[in-house]
Amino acid sequence: MVQASYSWAVFRRAKKPNSSVPVPPHIRALDPNLSPEERSLARGEAAQTAESWQLYMAELQTRREKQVDFELAKLKQEMREQPSPAPPTAPPQDERPSWMVHGMEARLFRGREDLEVVGESHYQDNLWQLVGGRRSPEQRIDVEICAVMVAEDDNPYDANAVAIWIDGLKVGHLSRDNARRYRPGLLALQEAQGMPIALPGVIVGGGMRDDGPGRLGVFLRHDAADFGLRRPPLAPPPESRMRTGLSDAAATDAADDAYDLSWMRKLPADEIRAIPVLRRLLADEKDLLGRHFMYARLEAVLYRSRGEFTSAPDEYRSGLPSARRRDGWHSGSLLG
């Protein structure tokens, strides 16, 4: 950079020897045509110029820092003069009802059916307060409670909302579907009892999970009949199907490896001859479902053939033609 500036300065001076543009001292000091005294003088001037430049930059930096400090102080003063924002207020539906006071009475209805509460993630602080405060992450929570059911008329999200309160703290809601089903019965119970309705339940959760400390949840126990609802039937396990009928089992035998009904195709067409075959099959079969169908088939064959055996009980042969004398039928042989 110095060499380039020097070459440019020399070129400028050569083209304009009488130019009024001053040559910087650090450039003039590099002129080979200068005497030693002139070069020394130019170097001294260059040093003074560099020192002056450093002083100027330091003063400029000081001014900038003072300006930044002034702007920060001004901003802090403006922030102090501004009014503090009002603390967030709870939504109207989260405010404790005026009638919910300490020592209030509620009618407790018990039952054995679970009623799940949803939305507890929004009320974790309340739940931890109810169980005595947060504990070590590894500790599991299991606390018995009594919860009051409150029909929320001012809920902006669900016109049928039913909130769950414990000791004056809101902990969640019934699911949208359950609120729709239980709310009419809840209102009817409140009208009949003349007081709020409560259910027993439990706060559970805590402990460590793969994604961190577990949250708390609420489960209630109730009898759906108290709310005018029929007890829902137990749903069958996924992809399950009850197969107790022989015809149904035979229709699905090829697609179901749980049992084997191929023995049915090997039975003699003559039912009398099929009886000893079924007895031998029962003696060897170990699978309970297979034995069930073999026994049912043997029982049906024996009943239809009851007129063929003198050993069949009279009550089974009454009204039938005289039995042909055949051996091999007696009650103890049904199980093989």
Buried (B, 14 or more C-beta within 10 A) or exposed (E): EEEEBBEEBBEEBEEEEEEEEEBBBBBBBBBEEBEEEEBEBBBEBBEEEEEEEEEEEEEEEEEEEEEEEEEEEEEEEEEEEEEEEEEEEEEEBBEEBEEBEEEEEBBEBEBEEEBBBBBBEEBBEBBBBBBEEBBEEEEEBEBEBEBBBBBBEEBEEBEBBBBBBBBBBBBBBBBBEBBBBBBBBBBBBBEEEEBBBBBBBBBBBBBEEEEEBBBBBBBBBBBBEBBEBEEEEEEEEEEEEEBEEBEEBBEEBEEEEEBBBEBBEEBEEEBBEBBEBBBEBBEEBEEEBBBBBBBEBBEEBBEEBBBBBEBBEEEBBEEEEEBEEBEEBEEEBBEB
